[in-house]
């Protein structure tokens, strides 16, 4: 009897532990503090803290920036705060599964209460989404399908903000917004007994929403939304979002989003999204989605471009890469790369370790990386160097590099590729014991001054990247067709790959899944110096292996005219495998091999540009 009771107690304890294990992720208490970063990256950090993994479909999470500052909070409470009721989540075998919550669409119209005219650019904010009304005052906003106490906020500068309950209806009644009356403080103007007069104001302050040119003397401080131009001698300041141009000699600052340009002699600062441009000695943007041009450019996170002597990106997509490499100039080089993949600076120092061929180079360059896959990228770099050939850093070296890079591990990658060198010897021949980069035996000693040389070279290196991060690409699936036009050049095997072939290409493309597209191609092919013309018609599939890289195969038929070998055979089978790179669903570069029957083979390169009649839907079809 006692054994039976103990057995029941043991079974109960096991069931209780199983229930607790299944709920341990959402109920676990964690403390986490991280700087602003992408939502997907923040969820990865949260998962590592609680010992769980997040599972969600591609494209489900929004592309937004969040920061984590939580102390002794449950995972469920943190998710409630991060996801804004827009998602449901549950635990399944150690995974927290995220799914979009069911939603309903609510629509309506906004007008002026005084005269009934439609109001555009009204901010309509719900619990999970924020939209802006169009020029006819119409809006459409999604609300969670669950619950009935949702409220919608309507706000516009110059009008009283309203909050209206949705009430579970899909069509809202017209919203009549009342203009807000703002009383300005009384201004007293006193006589100037000294007779000095007041030719210019010390500052110009605006508290209302204004449109037009605002010019201040020394300072221009704006607490509303002013457009399109601010001019001052020392300071332009916008306390909210700003759309327009700020121009000053010292300092421009926007506390929220900038949609425009900032020109300053010293400092430009945007504490929100910068969607435009900054030109100054020192530029800072919390989130850079435009172009920074200056001596020092800093951004917390960036998807844009920065051009300057020093580019610093604080976020996880910023570069702090150290390269150790050897080339045909110096056998020992070190480089520091800062910025991001779009555009980065390269600071270089080279030393040729040799008793009789000493050489020292100091250089600065710019680079852009094409991220082809998780492990493969293509680096394009241009650099300019000062060269010490025994007479000081008087000689000059320019290099153009094309370096494929393969990642060996999380922190290390290896690169190798061709380099085009251009060298100018400004002050006579190299001194004894130093390397002679001219290396032209027909030059007499008196001819070395201002002599130049251009030659191909090589580079082999190892890169250390302590901040490596691979951003999974956004869904490339589009519901609709893309039509691409292009051309190519190659070689024909008809005469032993001695004749050039040319191609005009027309291709229609439709995505079936996120990484598979159906293609239908045609065009016109001709061979130089041979009376043969080809019109192919093929269909096939394009399969993406990684972010940009794909392999494809097409099959069909081709109509041939001209030529002696195929004089009696006008229709042949056409098989065409290819490999290529697709940049942004627009530009497509591929290496293609066409088999036209058994007599004719064409090998060549094609470049095409696509025009899309498609859109990205909310969900991607699953395979």
HELIX and SHEET records of a PDB file:
HELIX    1   1 UNK A    2  UNK A   22  1                                  21    
HELIX    2   2 UNK A   24  UNK A   27  1                                   4    
HELIX    3   3 UNK A   39  UNK A   50  1                                  12    
HELIX    4   4 UNK A   75  UNK A   83  1                                   9    
HELIX    5   5 UNK A  445  UNK A  447  5                                   3    
HELIX    6   6 UNK A  493  UNK A  495  5                                   3    
SHEET    1   A 2 UNK A  29  UNK A  38  0                                        
SHEET    2   A 2 UNK A  65  UNK A  74 -1                                        
SHEET    1   B 3 UNK A  53  UNK A  55  0                                        
SHEET    2   B 3 UNK A  95  UNK A 100  1                                        
SHEET    3   B 3 UNK A  87  UNK A  92 -1                                        
SHEET    1   C 3 UNK A 138  UNK A 144  0                                        
SHEET    2   C 3 UNK A 103  UNK A 112 -1                                        
SHEET    3   C 3 UNK A 175  UNK A 177  1                                        
SHEET    1   D 4 UNK A 130  UNK A 132  0                                        
SHEET    2   D 4 UNK A 123  UNK A 125 -1                                        
SHEET    3   D 4 UNK A 151  UNK A 155 -1                                        
SHEET    4   D 4 UNK A 162  UNK A 165 -1                                        
SHEET    1   E 8 UNK A 203  UNK A 206  0                                        
SHEET    2   E 8 UNK A 219  UNK A 222  1                                        
SHEET    3   E 8 UNK A 235  UNK A 238  1                                        
SHEET    4   E 8 UNK A 251  UNK A 254  1                                        
SHEET    5   E 8 UNK A 267  UNK A 274  1                                        
SHEET    6   E 8 UNK A 282  UNK A 288  1                                        
SHEET    7   E 8 UNK A 296  UNK A 302  1                                        
SHEET    8   E 8 UNK A 310  UNK A 313  1                                        
SHEET    1   F 7 UNK A 210  UNK A 215  0                                        
SHEET    2   F 7 UNK A 226  UNK A 231  1                                        
SHEET    3   F 7 UNK A 242  UNK A 248  1                                        
SHEET    4   F 7 UNK A 258  UNK A 264  1                                        
SHEET    5   F 7 UNK A 277  UNK A 279  1                                        
SHEET    6   F 7 UNK A 291  UNK A 293  1                                        
SHEET    7   F 7 UNK A 305  UNK A 307  1                                        
SHEET    1   G 9 UNK A 319  UNK A 327  0                                        
SHEET    2   G 9 UNK A 332  UNK A 339 -1                                        
SHEET    3   G 9 UNK A 344  UNK A 352 -1                                        
SHEET    4   G 9 UNK A 359  UNK A 371 -1                                        
SHEET    5   G 9 UNK A 376  UNK A 388 -1                                        
SHEET    6   G 9 UNK A 393  UNK A 407 -1                                        
SHEET    7   G 9 UNK A 412  UNK A 425 -1                                        
SHEET    8   G 9 UNK A 451  UNK A 465 -1                                        
SHEET    9   G 9 UNK A 319  UNK A 327 -1                                        
SHEET    1   H 9 UNK A 479  UNK A 492  0                                        
SHEET    2   H 9 UNK A 499  UNK A 511 -1                                        
SHEET    3   H 9 UNK A 516  UNK A 527 -1                                        
SHEET    4   H 9 UNK A 533  UNK A 544 -1                                        
SHEET    5   H 9 UNK A 549  UNK A 561 -1                                        
SHEET    6   H 9 UNK A 571  UNK A 583 -1                                        
SHEET    7   H 9 UNK A 587  UNK A 596 -1                                        
SHEET    8   H 9 UNK A 600  UNK A 615 -1                                        
SHEET    9   H 9 UNK A 479  UNK A 492 -1                                        
END                                                                             
